[in-house]
């Protein structure tokens, strides 16, 4: 324990500095967790969008093939 005012102020300053470092580290850790969570959600959304696009393309391909088959059956009738 410091006996002088200067010593007490130095100890208090050191304590504040240490606490600030701990808080900064904690904030940094949480920010990293948030970034990882956001990236995970982004990848999931991208995957869902890709799956929906593939499903739509497959449905369009099936519809086109069915239309061609129908057109062949009726010989181009209207």
C-alpha positions, 0 to 999 in steps of 0.5 A, spaced: 500 500 500 502 506 498 504 511 503 504 518 499 498 521 495 502 520 488 503 512 490 496 512 491 494 515 485 499 511 481 496 505 484 489 507 482 491 509 475 494 502 474 488 499 477 483 503 472 488 501 466 488 493 468 480 494 468 480 497 462 484 492 459 480 486 461 474 490 459 477 491 452 479 484 451 472 482 453 469 486 448 474 484 443 472 476 445 464 478 444 465 482 438 469 476 435 463 471 437 458 476 434 462 476 427 462 468 427 455 468 429 453 473 423 458 469 418 454 462 420 447 465 419 450 468 412 452 462 410 446 458 412 442 464 408 446 463 402 445 455 402 438 456 402 438 461 397 442 456 393 437 451 394 431 455 392 434 457 386 436 450 384 429 447 386 426 453 381 431 451 376 429 444 376 421 445 376 422 450 370 426 444 366 421 439 368 415 444 366 419 445 359 420 438 358 413 436 359 411 442 354 416 439 349 413 432 350 406 435 350 407 439 343 410 432 340 404 428 342 399 433 339 404 435 333 404 442 334 397 443 334 394 449 337 
